[in-house]
Amino acid sequence: MQLWVGLGNPGAQYALHRHNVGYMAVDVIADTYKFDPWKKQFRGWSSLGRIGLERILLLKPATFMNDSGLSVGEAARFYKLAPGDVTAFHDELDLAPFKVKVKTGGGAAGHNGLRSMDQHLGQDYRRVRLGIGHPGHKDRVTGYVLGPYAKAEMDPLAAMLGAVAAEAPRLAAREDARFMSELALRLA
């Protein structure tokens, strides 16, 4: 069993915000692989399914970004999962828009959702970093992250999310390097 967490904020008013790209990623994965309907569980919404031979629980914490770890920790304890069984999909300021990188462990780099997960799990979980780019000045970060994608960004956003879902079997098989190289080819 693996736990894949999409980080975001609950509520329709946040649906297309850059900070919610993690929610968007797990939604597309759930649709692509015909996961079970979403249900309220673990202080969020969960959906169970399979990708390849792996059973995966998708989770969208409803605790708001800053307390995501409460939801994730609850689900991980329930299924007796180690941090290495958990993957977080999240927005990444330090990556160019629509670029994707995977890494295990590391710091939160100012991301409050990751900081909360670190408090409840430790740092040794996998992160799928979904690039949103940086607005250029630190004073503009909050408005940028909590702002919606522009109309002109919708096609590249859909392409990135579709590519992440298409290559999800590589993530499920823990082939992170292959996932990133196949994803780069799809998005070239």
RARA-V647454 format. One record per residue. N is the residue number from 1. RES is the residue in one small letter. SS is DSSP state (A for helix, B for strand, O for the rest). D_CENTER is the distance of its C-alpha to the mean C-alpha in Angstrom with 1 decimal. Layout:
N;RES;SS;D_CENTER  N;RES;SS;D_CENTER
This chain:
1;m;O;17.1  2;q;B;13.5  3;l;B;10.9  4;w;B;7.4  5;v;B;5.6  6;g;B;3.6  7;l;O;5.2  8;g;O;8.2  9;n;O;11.9  10;p;O;14.0  11;g;O;16.8  12;a;A;17.8  13;q;A;18.7  14;y;A;15.1  15;a;O;13.9  16;l;O;14.1  17;h;B;13.4  18;r;A;11.6  19;h;A;10.0  20;n;A;8.5  21;v;A;6.9  22;g;A;3.4  23;y;A;6.2  24;m;A;7.9  25;a;A;6.0  26;v;A;6.6  27;d;A;9.9  28;v;A;11.0  29;i;A;10.5  30;a;A;12.5  31;d;A;15.0  32;t;A;15.5  33;y;O;16.3  34;k;O;18.1  35;f;O;16.3  36;d;O;18.4  37;p;O;18.4  38;w;O;16.1  39;k;B;18.1  40;k;B;18.2  41;q;B;17.7  42;f;O;16.7  43;r;O;16.7  44;g;B;14.1  45;w;B;13.7  46;s;B;13.4  47;s;B;14.2  48;l;B;15.8  49;g;B;16.5  50;r;B;17.3  51;i;B;16.2  52;g;O;19.4  53;l;O;20.9  54;e;B;17.9  55;r;B;17.3  56;i;B;13.7  57;l;B;12.8  58;l;B;9.7  59;l;B;9.3  60;k;B;8.8  61;p;B;10.8  62;a;O;13.8  63;t;O;15.0  64;f;O;13.9  65;m;A;11.6  66;n;A;14.4  67;d;A;14.9  68;s;A;11.5  69;g;A;13.2  70;l;A;15.9  71;s;A;14.0  72;v;A;12.1  73;g;A;15.5  74;e;A;17.3  75;a;A;15.5  76;a;A;15.8  77;r;A;19.4  78;f;A;20.2  79;y;O;19.4  80;k;O;20.7  81;l;O;17.7  82;a;O;17.8  83;p;A;15.1  84;g;A;15.2  85;d;A;14.1  86;v;B;10.7  87;t;B;7.5  88;a;B;4.6  89;f;B;1.5  90;h;B;4.0  91;d;B;7.4  92;e;B;10.1  93;l;O;13.7  94;d;O;15.4  95;l;O;14.4  96;a;O;16.3  97;p;O;14.9  98;f;O;13.2  99;k;O;13.4  100;v;B;10.8  101;k;B;11.5  102;v;B;10.7  103;k;B;12.4  104;t;B;13.3  105;g;O;14.6  106;g;O;15.7  107;g;O;16.0  108;a;O;13.9  109;a;O;15.5  110;g;O;16.0  111;h;O;12.5  112;n;A;13.5  113;g;A;10.4  114;l;A;10.4  115;r;A;14.2  116;s;A;14.2  117;m;A;12.3  118;d;A;14.8  119;q;A;17.6  120;h;A;16.8  121;l;A;15.8  122;g;O;17.1  123;q;O;15.4  124;d;O;15.5  125;y;O;12.1  126;r;B;10.1  127;r;B;7.5  128;v;B;6.1  129;r;B;7.4  130;l;B;7.5  131;g;B;11.1  132;i;O;12.6  133;g;O;15.8  134;h;O;18.1  135;p;O;20.7  136;g;O;23.4  137;h;O;24.5  138;k;A;22.9  139;d;A;24.7  140;r;A;22.8  141;v;A;19.2  142;t;A;18.8  143;g;A;20.2  144;y;A;18.2  145;v;A;14.7  146;l;O;15.9  147;g;O;17.5  148;p;B;16.9  149;y;O;16.5  150;a;O;20.1  151;k;A;21.7  152;a;A;22.2  153;e;A;18.5  154;m;A;17.8  155;d;A;19.0  156;p;A;17.0  157;l;A;13.8  158;a;A;14.7  159;a;A;15.7  160;m;A;12.6  161;l;A;10.5  162;g;A;13.5  163;a;A;13.8  164;v;A;10.3  165;a;A;11.4  166;a;A;14.9  167;e;O;14.2  168;a;A;12.1  169;p;A;15.4  170;r;A;15.5  171;l;A;12.3  172;a;A;13.9  173;a;O;17.1  174;r;O;15.7  175;e;O;17.0  176;d;A;14.6  177;a;A;17.4  178;r;A;18.3  179;f;A;14.8  180;m;A;14.9  181;s;A;18.5  182;e;A;18.3  183;l;A;15.5  184;a;A;17.7  185;l;A;20.6  186;r;A;19.0  187;l;A;18.2  188;a;O;21.5
